[in-house]
Amino acid sequence: MNALTFTQGKPSCYIRNFSRLFSSNIESESTRGVFVFVRHGDRTPCRPLCSEQKKEDEKTLWKTKLPSKEIVAEVSSRFPVSFHSEAPKNYIDTGRYPFGHLTHTGALQMREQGKLIKLRYNGCNDDDFLDNWNLKIYSTRYLRTVTSAQFFLDGLMPSNLKGATIPVQVRAPSNDPLNSFDRDPLRMSNIISSILSDPSFVETDSRALVLSERLLKYLPEIKATSKSSFGGPSLINWISAADHFVCRESHKIPLSSLQNPNTNDEVNMRNMASPTKAHRAWRFQQWFKCPSLLSAIVSPPLREIESKMRITEKQSCDNRRPFRIYSCHDVTLLSLLYGLDANFLQGDETFWPPYASTLVFELVDIKDENMIRIYFNGKEINTVPMKFNRFTRLVENLEDEGSWNDDSPAKESVMSNWTG
């Protein structure tokens, strides 16, 4: 699709040298299955945080950052959305236009990540991808993740697909392993409420009260409500607060532009950017230290790919190999990294997955033994491949931590502000 170009600048994750990213030589082993979790690309803020009289200006600003409707329509026709019969036929973030939408930059990021993955697993051969791989792609029920999946496919498969179309599948909420917050919000709410009341959490979160009060002077709409991410003692929605800085920094927009900015305002906002993002990351680190919460988020997707790998182990190497793509959120990738105990997270309370990040699981045959390689943004997170039976035990242990087999009542999701 030539119409989508770098006229608005190269995205931050633009890959200049594909070969430097993956640390292993794929030609030295047989890859039997590939499972890619990818965070959506750069997006507009999830909601306006300005005063009522400035909301139209804010809408006008972010509309200029979106890909053209013609480009989106083209990728949508090639990679249509397929809703499960039990899934609502709308998006959780519908009705927010232009907020929470994939930007032009985000579309470029996703296309480039698709190109990177194609070069690793199919080289420069566009036309035989579907001959080698059994491709399926799933997305959470958010417009930005669905659109991201479509542009990812546009980079992965830029040819005419031999006349085929690849649907982006949105599963029923009860059977979607990608977003526990939306699958079972009541139970997740109960778990997180217990975390928020923990004395050690209360003590540290209370220290951020001074920062939150300073933020509220500039961004009054971030004040926590019953329908927003839990504020805790610090009283604000930290996802929305960090959102303000991330989105504006990505597009080089003044951080104080919601007001009538002056030099002091901009300096004050810049000084608050890093500690705001750091406190958001710290809060989520506390979530994922909770075994039941971590289990709820990571057990379903890891069990799904473990089960598919187990089936693949028994299949002939002549069969088309499974290639699964999961278009999801920052929280999804972050929780998976914690569930895998990625060593680069140790001691880092500020880490957050960038837009268009990928977490790739490879089932590989090394000297007639099935092993698993795991890459985050092209870098292997383990020093050596993981044996398949060890991966199985990891999934089982996570499931045991959660004991998530009993039923609980569901309600309409109020957790959309948890995801970036």
C-alpha positions in Angstrom: 0.0 0.0 0.0 2.0 2.9 -1.3 -0.3 5.6 0.0 0.8 5.0 3.6 4.2 6.6 3.7 6.6 8.2 6.1 5.3 11.7 5.3 4.7 12.3 9.0 8.0 11.1 10.1 9.4 7.6 10.9 7.8 5.9 13.9 10.0 5.4 16.9 10.2 1.6 16.4 11.2 1.8 12.7 13.5 -1.0 12.1 16.7 -0.1 10.2 18.5 -3.4 10.4 16.3 -6.5 10.8 19.1 -9.0 11.0 20.6 -7.4 14.2 17.4 -7.9 16.3 16.9 -11.7 16.6 19.8 -13.2 18.5 19.6 -16.8 17.2 20.2 -18.1 13.7 16.9 -19.5 12.5 18.6 -21.5 9.7 20.4 -23.7 12.3 17.1 -25.1 13.6 13.6 -26.1 12.5 10.9 -23.7 13.6 7.7 -25.7 14.1 5.4 -22.9 15.3 5.3 -19.2 15.9 3.1 -17.3 18.4 3.3 -13.5 18.3 1.8 -11.1 20.9 1.9 -7.6 19.6 0.9 -4.4 21.4 -1.1 -2.0 19.2 0.7 1.0 17.6 0.8 4.6 18.5 -2.6 6.0 19.4 -4.4 9.1 20.3 -5.3 9.7 24.0 -8.1 7.5 25.2 -10.2 10.5 26.2 -10.0 14.3 26.4 -8.6 15.6 29.6 -9.3 19.2 28.9 -12.0 21.6 29.9 -15.3 21.5 28.1 -14.6 24.6 26.1 -11.4 23.1 24.7 -12.7 19.7 23.7 -13.4 20.7 20.1 -9.9 22.0 19.7 -8.5 18.8 21.1 -10.6 16.7 18.7 -9.5 18.8 15.8 -5.8 18.3 16.8 -6.0 14.5 17.1 -8.0 14.0 13.9 -4.9 15.3 12.0 -2.9 12.4 13.4 -5.1 9.6 12.0 -4.5 7.6 8.8 -6.8 8.5 6.0 -10.2 6.7 5.9 -9.3 5.5 2.4 -6.2 3.7 3.7 -8.0 2.2 6.6 -10.8 1.0 4.3 -8.3 -0.7 2.0 -6.6 -2.8 4.7 -10.0 -3.5 6.2 -11.2 -5.0 2.9 -8.1 -7.2 2.7 -8.2 -8.2 6.3 -11.8 -8.0 7.4 -13.0 -8.3 11.0 -14.7 -11.5 12.0 -16.7 -11.3 15.2 -17.6 -14.6 17.0 -21.3 -15.2 17.0 -21.4 -14.6 20.8 -19.3 -11.5 20.6 -21.0 -8.1 20.6 -20.7 -6.6 17.1 -19.1 -3.4 18.3 -15.9 -2.2 19.9 -15.4 -1.5 23.6 -13.9 1.9 22.7 -16.6 2.7 20.1 -18.0 6.2 20.1 -14.8 8.0 21.2 -13.6 9.2 17.8 -10.9 10.4 17.4 -9.8 9.4 20.9 -8.2 6.0 21.5 -7.6 5.5 17.7 -4.5 4.2 16.0 -2.6 7.1 14.5 -0.8 7.4 11.1 2.4 6.8 13.0 0.9 3.8 14.7 -0.1 2.3 11.4 3.4 2.7 10.1 4.8 1.0 13.3 2.5 -2.0 12.8 3.3 -2.4 9.2 7.1 -2.3 9.9 6.7 -4.9 12.7 4.8 -7.1 10.2 7.7 -6.7 7.7 10.2 -7.7 10.4 8.3 -10.8 11.3 7.9 -11.8 7.6 11.7 -11.4 7.0 12.5 -13.7 9.9 10.0 -16.4 9.0 9.6 -16.2 5.2 12.5 -14.1 4.0 11.6 -12.1 0.8 9.1 -14.7 -0.4 5.7 -13.0 -0.4 3.7 -15.5 -2.3 4.3 -18.8 -0.4 3.7 -17.6 3.2 0.3 -19.4 3.3 1.9 -22.5 1.8 4.3 -22.7 4.8 2.2 -21.4 7.6 -1.3 -21.9 9.0 -1.9 -18.2 9.8 -4.6 -17.0 12.2 -4.8 -13.6 13.9 -6.8 -12.6 16.9 -7.6 -9.2 18.5 -9.2 -7.9 21.6 -12.5 -6.1 21.0 -10.9 -2.6 20.7 -10.8 -0.6 17.5 -7.2 0.3 17.9 -6.1 -3.4 18.3 -8.1 -4.5 15.4 -6.8 -1.8 13.1 -3.3 -2.5 14.4 -3.8 -6.2 13.4 -4.8 -5.2 9.9 -1.7 -3.0 9.4 0.5 -5.7 10.9 -0.9 -8.1 8.3 -0.3 -5.5 5.6 3.4 -5.6 6.4 3.5 -9.3 6.9 1.7 -10.1 3.6 2.0 -7.2 1.2 1.2 -9.4 -1.9 -2.3 -10.2 -3.2 -2.4 -13.3 -1.0 -3.3 -15.4 -4.1 -6.8 -14.0 -3.8 -7.3 -15.1 -0.2 -8.5 -12.8 2.6 -7.2 -13.2 6.2 -9.8 -12.3 8.8 -9.0 -10.6 12.1 -10.9 -12.7 14.6 -12.6 -11.2 17.7 -13.6 -13.9 20.1 -16.5 -14.0 22.5 -15.7 -12.3 25.8 -16.1 -15.6 27.7 -13.5 -17.3 25.5 -11.0 -14.5 24.9 -7.7 -15.2 26.7 -6.2 -11.8 25.8 -8.0 -9.5 28.2 -9.0 -10.8 31.6 -10.0 -7.2 32.6 -12.8 -7.3 30.1 -13.6 -11.0 30.3 -14.3 -10.9 34.0 -14.2 -7.4 35.3 -16.0 -8.1 38.6 -13.6 -10.7 39.8 -10.6 -8.6 38.6 -12.1 -5.6 40.5 -12.3 -7.6 43.7 -8.7 -8.8 43.4 -7.3 -5.3 42.7 -9.4 -3.8 45.5 -7.5 -6.2 47.9 -4.2 -5.0 46.5 -5.2 -1.3 46.9 -5.9 -1.9 50.6 -2.6 -3.6 51.3 -0.7 -1.5 53.8 2.6 -1.5 51.8 0.7 -0.3 48.7 -1.1 2.4 50.6 2.1 3.7 52.1 3.9 4.0 48.8 1.0 5.2 46.8 0.3 7.9 49.4 3.7 9.4 48.7 2.5 10.2 45.2 -0.3 12.4 46.5 1.8 15.5 46.1 2.4 14.7 42.5 -1.2 13.8 41.8 -2.4 17.1 43.3 0.0 19.0 41.0 -1.2 17.0 38.0 -4.9 17.8 38.9 -4.2 21.5 38.6 -3.4 20.9 34.9 -5.5 17.8 34.2 -8.6 17.9 36.3 -10.2 15.1 34.3 -7.8 12.5 35.6 -9.5 12.5 39.0 -10.4 8.9 39.8 -14.0 8.0 39.7 -15.9 4.7 40.3 -15.8 4.1 36.5 -12.1 4.8 36.1 -9.0 2.9 37.0 -8.8 2.6 40.8 -7.1 5.7 42.2 -6.1 4.4 45.6 -4.7 6.9 48.1 -3.2 9.0 45.3 -6.7 9.8 44.0 -6.2 9.9 40.2 -6.3 7.6 37.2 -2.6 7.1 36.5 -3.2 5.5 33.1 -4.9 8.7 31.9 -2.2 10.8 33.5 0.6 8.9 31.8 -1.4 8.9 28.6 -1.3 12.7 28.4 2.5 12.7 28.4 3.1 9.7 26.2 0.7 10.8 23.4 2.0 14.3 23.3 5.6 13.4 23.5 5.1 11.0 20.6 3.9 13.8 18.4 6.0 16.6 19.8 2.9 18.5 21.1 3.5 20.9 24.0 2.5 19.1 27.3 0.7 22.2 28.6 -1.4 22.7 25.4 -4.7 21.9 27.1 -4.4 25.2 28.9 -3.1 28.6 27.7 0.5 27.5 28.1 3.3 29.7 29.2 7.0 28.8 29.8 6.5 28.0 33.4 3.6 25.7 32.7 5.5 23.7 30.1 8.5 23.4 32.4 6.3 22.2 35.2 4.6 19.6 33.0 7.9 18.3 31.7 9.2 17.9 35.2 6.1 15.8 36.0 6.3 13.5 33.0 8.9 11.0 34.1 7.6 10.6 37.7 4.1 10.2 36.4 5.0 7.4 34.0 7.2 5.8 36.7 4.5 5.7 39.3 2.0 4.1 36.8 4.6 1.4 36.1 5.2 0.9 39.8 1.5 0.4 40.4 1.2 -2.3 37.8 4.3 -4.0 39.1 2.3 -4.3 42.4 -0.6 -5.9 40.5 1.6 -8.5 38.9 3.2 -9.4 42.3 -0.2 -10.7 43.2 -0.3 -14.4 42.2 -4.0 -14.6 41.7 -4.1 -11.5 39.5 -1.0 -12.6 37.5 -2.6 -16.0 37.0 -5.9 -14.5 35.8 -4.1 -12.5 33.1 -1.4 -14.8 31.8 -2.7 -18.3 32.3 -5.3 -18.2 29.6 -3.0 -17.0 26.7 -0.1 -19.2 27.8 -2.3 -22.3 28.1 -3.7 -21.6 24.6 -0.3 -21.6 23.0 1.0 -24.5 25.1 -1.9 -26.6 24.0 -1.3 -25.7 20.4 2.4 -26.5 20.7 1.5 -29.8 22.2 -0.7 -30.7 19.2 2.0 -29.5 16.8 4.6 -31.8 18.5 2.7 -34.8 17.2 2.1 -33.6 13.7 4.2 -34.3 10.7 6.8 -31.7 9.7 5.1 -31.7 6.3 2.0 -30.0 7.7 1.6 -26.2 7.6 3.0 -24.9 10.8 0.9 -22.8 13.2 1.5 -19.1 13.0 -0.7 -17.2 15.5 -0.8 -13.4 16.0 -2.5 -11.8 19.0 -3.1 -8.1 18.8 -3.4 -6.8 22.4 -2.3 -4.2 24.9 0.6 -3.0 27.0 -0.9 -4.6 30.1 -1.1 -7.9 28.2 2.6 -7.9 27.3 3.7 -6.6 30.6 1.9 -9.3 32.5 3.3 -12.0 30.2 6.8 -10.7 30.8 6.2 -10.9 34.6 4.7 -14.3 34.3 7.8 -15.5 32.4 10.0 -13.7 35.0 11.9 -11.9 32.3 15.3 -11.0 33.8 15.4 -7.4 32.5 12.4 -6.6 34.8 14.4 -7.2 37.9 14.9 -4.0 39.8 13.3 -1.9 37.1 10.1 -0.3 38.4 9.8 2.0 35.4 9.6 -0.4 32.5 6.6 -0.2 30.1 6.2 -1.9 26.7 6.5 0.6 23.9 3.9 0.9 21.2 4.1 -2.0 18.6 6.2 -4.1 21.0 6.3 -7.9 20.2 6.6 -10.9 22.4 7.4 -13.9 20.2 7.2 -17.6 21.2 8.9 -20.0 18.8 8.5 -23.8 19.0 11.8 -25.1 17.6 13.3 -28.5 17.0 16.9 -28.5 18.1 18.7 -31.8 17.7 15.3 -33.7 17.8 14.1 -32.0 21.0 11.3 -29.5 21.1 12.4 -26.2 22.7 10.9 -22.8 23.1 12.6 -19.5 22.3 11.0 -16.3 23.6 11.9 -12.9 22.2 10.8 -9.4 23.3 11.3 -6.9 20.6 13.8 -9.2 18.9 15.9 -9.9 21.9 15.8 -13.4 23.5 14.7 -13.1 27.1 16.3 -16.4 28.2 20.0 -17.1 27.8 19.1 -20.6 26.5 16.0 -22.1 24.9 13.4 -23.4 27.4 12.5 -27.1 27.3 8.9 -27.7 26.4 8.1 -29.7 29.6 9.5 -26.8 31.6 7.2 -24.4 29.8 4.3 -26.7 30.5 5.2 -26.7 34.2 5.4 -22.9 34.2 1.8 -22.7 32.8 0.5 -25.3 35.3 2.1 -23.4 38.2 0.5 -20.2 37.1 -2.9 -21.9 36.8 -2.5 -23.4 40.3 -1.8 -19.9 41.8 -5.0 -18.6 40.4 -7.5 -21.4 41.0 -9.7 -19.8 38.4 -12.1 -22.6 37.7 -15.2 -21.4 39.7 -17.8 -19.3 38.1 -18.5 -15.7 39.1 -21.1 -13.2 37.8 -20.0 -10.9 35.0 -21.0 -7.4 34.2 -20.4 -4.9 31.5 -16.8 -4.0 31.3 -15.7 -0.9 33.1 -12.0 -1.7 32.7 -11.2 -0.1 29.3 -9.1 2.6 31.1 -6.8 -0.1 32.3 -5.3 -0.7 28.8 -3.0 1.6 26.9 
